[in-house]
Amino acid sequence: MTDLPLNPQNPDASANNNAQELLRKLRQKQGNWVEWGTAIATLQKSGYNPQEIFEATGFEPIQQNQVVVGAQVYNSIEKAGASEATRSHYATRGSDVLYELRLLSQEERAAAAELTFIHKIDLDGAREVAKAIKDYSWLRNLPEGFSAHAGDAVAYQAWKLARQNSDLAERSRLIAKGLRFAHTDSARKQLEQLLVDFSVVPKRPAPLLPFYRLDSEEQLPRIVPVVGKFPLTPQDLQAVPLITAIEPFQMVKFAGEQAWVPVPGWQVLLNAEDPVVILANSDRLPNQAKNTKEEVLIVVDRAQRQWDASSYFVVDHDGELDIQWLETEPEISILGKVIVIVRPKRILDEEVTKEPWLIDE
């Protein structure tokens, strides 16, 4: 491992000296993992990419992401007033556990961190706790017998799943889990009631996400800039900027923050009043397998803000956009409805498609 070269985007000698010092501490594993995450974040903000940091320190990119995000979560639970015991525990271990709490608000992160510490929750358990607390936050009103405490949020999730399960062994496991986390006596009573009430409440299935797959060349239009209408001058022609399409959806950008992307004229899009596009990886979407990932294009109609149980919506979750299926009408405001999610066209050999004579043969 060697020192990184001076960052050409930041010629300040003192800044580069600071970067080399951070690299040295990372190589020697000085400090705790929270300090490592803060140091890596500082290096990335200074213009160094994860591969360069890996070659100089041995921290693989996936490790970098985990400790950077985990450190941000740790700092937020510290600001939210997590107990000394919880902070002391996570200062030396558990970056993977805190990483799973990243989508929660600052207060929710602190409450979840307390739960995972008290109950000695591992990585998979932390993911379940985070999901339970997040789903609980979408509810318009608190369920009967359950309080706003994070423990009751997890207990409610177990209670809800137990009521939907006809398998007695699995039902008993969920009830035991709920009783383990329940914070209030009333929540415990709700769970204990399931020990004598064996009725099953059918689970309401989540709707399918509105995926489309681009399948033909005709569905991949090319965007061409407009010079104007005659009469025109040579200067008008030269003023049009060069456009470079960005794969996989042929998105184009001009100077500034504006960008446009071509989307086929499907009826659902023609009917949209105020469509906008969000780009994301498919594993970021709800109810999608995390082991398969491709970039998708999400079309949201900002004019459709009326809740219904058969659609997915964009909502504001602690200052960040999030896509959720809301089983019941939420207390929070809806920012738009997801009307189409476009997968990129599968092209086995892109070079072949550029040579029609090869296809003819």
Stockholm file with secondary structure:
# STOCKHOLM 1.0

chainA/1-361         MTDLPLNPQNPDASANNNAQELLRKLRQKQGNWVEWGTAIATLQKSGYNPQEIFEATGFEPIQQNQVVVGAQVYNSIEKAGASEATRSHYATRGSDVLYELRLLSQEERAAAAELTFIHKIDLDGAREVAKAIKDYSWLRNLPEGFSAHAGDAVAYQAWKLARQNSDLAERSRLIAKGLRFAHTDSARKQLEQLLVDFSVVPKRPAPLLPFYRLDSEEQLPRIVPVVGKFPLTPQDLQAVPLITAIEPFQMVKFAGEQAWVPVPGWQVLLNAEDPVVILANSDRLPNQAKNTKEEVLIVVDRAQRQWDASSYFVVDHDGELDIQWLETEPEISILGKVIVIVRPKRILDEEVTKEPWLIDE
#=GR chainA/1-361 SS CCCCCCCTTCCCHHHHHHHHHHHHHHHTTCSCHHHHHHHHHHHHHTTCCHHHHHHHHCCCHHHHHHHHHHHHHHHHHHHTTCCHHHHHHHTTSCHHHHHTTTTSCHHHHHHHHHHHHHTTCCHHHHHHHHHHHHHHHHCSSCCTTCCSSHHHHHHHHHHHHHHTCCCHHHHHHHHHHHHHHCCSHHHHHHHHHTTTCCCCCCCCCCCCCCEEECCSGGGSCCCCCCCCSSSCCHHHHHHSCCCCCBTTTTBEECSSSCEECCCCCCHHHHTCSSEEEEEEEGGGSTTCCTTCCCEEEEEEETTCCCCCTTSEEEEEETTEEEEEECSSCCSSCEEEEEEEEEECCCCSCHHHHTCHHHHHC
#=GC SS_cons         CCCCCCCTTCCCHHHHHHHHHHHHHHHTTCSCHHHHHHHHHHHHHTTCCHHHHHHHHCCCHHHHHHHHHHHHHHHHHHHTTCCHHHHHHHTTSCHHHHHTTTTSCHHHHHHHHHHHHHTTCCHHHHHHHHHHHHHHHHCSSCCTTCCSSHHHHHHHHHHHHHHTCCCHHHHHHHHHHHHHHCCSHHHHHHHHHTTTCCCCCCCCCCCCCCEEECCSGGGSCCCCCCCCSSSCCHHHHHHSCCCCCBTTTTBEECSSSCEECCCCCCHHHHTCSSEEEEEEEGGGSTTCCTTCCCEEEEEEETTCCCCCTTSEEEEEETTEEEEEECSSCCSSCEEEEEEEEEECCCCSCHHHHTCHHHHHC
//
